Amino acid sequence: MEASTLRWILIVVGLIIVGSIFLFGNPDRKRKPKASRRKPADLSDRREPTLDGTEEDRETRDLKFEGLDGEGEIAAQQELKIDRSDAPAKSAPPRKPAGPPPEKIVTLYLLASDNRVITGAELLQATVSTGMDFGDMNIFHRLPEGSEQPVFSLANAAKPGYFERDEWNTFETGGLALFMALPGPVNGLDAWDSMLATARRISEILHTDLLDGERNTFTRQREAQLREEMREYDRKKS
């Protein structure tokens, strides 16, 4: 898979995690500010400022800044953190371009219902049954024959967004996210039909609720709207 494609998949997964906070977070639960444990200052120990200072303070100040033309100047610069170097600052190496961003991203969420969780064993069964492969970025992909660019991908909707290959026995999550980026290896409508069919099958296996990209219940009306968007996208690309 091309490096630019990997970078954009990583960006999309990050956006999915941010969006899924609204699914798994509790916005009504707010932390109350803790009362400060700081004890009030003892006014009897408060020292009033003086203009001249004590004799000891004056002696210390005189020793610290005495002889600024020699070692005292270096000490003073260190004391005040002054950088007098005339050397030009080193510029950071230029970043490699991430490639053009996707023209369109379509996302579907699968949210575990009835306060249950999706286990690693259940997830593996669902992905095997729907022909998805575990691969780049530690997420699942639907790869067309002869291409390394995925038609669509499946990520963890909770942090960290990916799956640990060696932790399937202990893995649990509250939701998953399927997403596709256009343009892709197949036209938009075919990619959408494939992703939607896979999402519905996984939802049946895992007993999850199917949500759209706005985290609303996925309806027939929303399905028809997205199909029309895919048709329009393909017409513009042809």
Residue pairs with C-beta under 8 A, 6 or more apart in sequence:
1 135
1 136
1 148
1 149
1 150
2 99
2 148
2 149
3 96
3 99
4 97
4 98
4 99
4 100
5 99
5 149
6 136
6 137
7 98
7 99
8 98
8 99
8 101
8 102
8 181
9 136
9 137
9 139
9 150
9 153
9 181
10 137
11 98
12 102
12 105
12 179
12 181
13 137
13 139
13 155
13 161
13 162
14 161
16 107
16 155
16 157
16 161
16 177
16 179
17 157
17 158
17 159
17 160
17 161
19 107
19 215
20 109
20 157
20 158
20 175
20 177
22 215
23 109
23 111
23 157
23 174
23 175
23 211
23 215
24 157
24 158
24 174
24 175
52 58
53 61
64 72
64 75
64 76
64 79
65 72
65 76
66 72
67 73
68 76
76 82
77 84
102 181
102 182
102 183
103 182
103 183
103 233
104 181
104 182
104 188
104 229
104 233
105 179
105 180
105 181
105 182
106 179
106 180
106 182
106 192
106 195
106 213
106 226
107 177
107 178
107 179
107 212
107 213
108 177
108 178
108 179
108 195
108 196
108 199
108 210
108 211
108 212
108 213
108 218
109 157
109 175
109 176
109 177
109 178
109 210
109 211
109 212
109 213
109 215
110 157
110 175
110 176
110 177
110 178
110 199
110 202
110 203
110 206
110 208
110 209
110 210
110 211
111 157
111 174
111 175
111 208
111 209
111 211
112 118
112 173
112 174
112 175
112 206
112 207
112 208
112 209
113 207
113 208
113 209
114 207
116 207
117 172
117 173
117 174
118 172
118 173
118 174
118 175
118 176
118 206
118 208
119 171
119 172
120 163
120 167
120 168
120 169
120 170
120 171
120 172
121 168
121 169
122 205
122 206
123 163
123 168
123 171
123 173
123 176
123 206
124 168
125 205
126 201
126 202
126 205
126 206
127 133
127 134
127 140
127 154
127 202
129 201
129 205
130 198
130 201
130 202
131 142
131 198
132 140
132 141
132 142
132 154
132 198
133 140
133 141
133 142
133 143
134 140
134 163
134 165
135 141
135 143
137 153
137 155
137 162
138 162
138 163
138 164
138 165
139 153
139 154
139 155
139 156
139 161
139 162
139 163
140 153
140 154
140 155
140 163
141 150
141 151
141 152
141 153
141 154
142 150
142 151
142 152
142 153
142 194
142 195
142 198
143 149
143 150
143 151
144 151
144 185
144 186
147 185
149 184
149 185
150 180
150 184
150 185
151 180
151 184
151 185
151 186
151 191
151 194
151 195
152 178
152 179
152 180
152 184
152 191
152 194
152 195
152 198
153 178
153 179
153 180
154 176
154 177
154 178
154 202
155 161
155 162
155 176
155 177
155 179
156 162
156 163
156 173
156 176
156 177
157 173
157 174
157 175
157 176
157 177
158 173
158 174
158 175
163 171
164 171
175 208
176 202
176 206
176 208
178 195
178 198
178 199
178 202
180 191
180 192
180 195
182 188
182 191
182 233
183 237
184 191
186 194
187 234
187 237
188 230
188 231
188 233
188 234
188 237
189 227
189 230
189 231
189 234
191 230
192 226
192 227
192 230
193 227
196 223
199 210
200 210
202 208
203 209
203 210
209 217
210 217
210 218
211 217
211 218
212 218
212 222
212 226
216 222
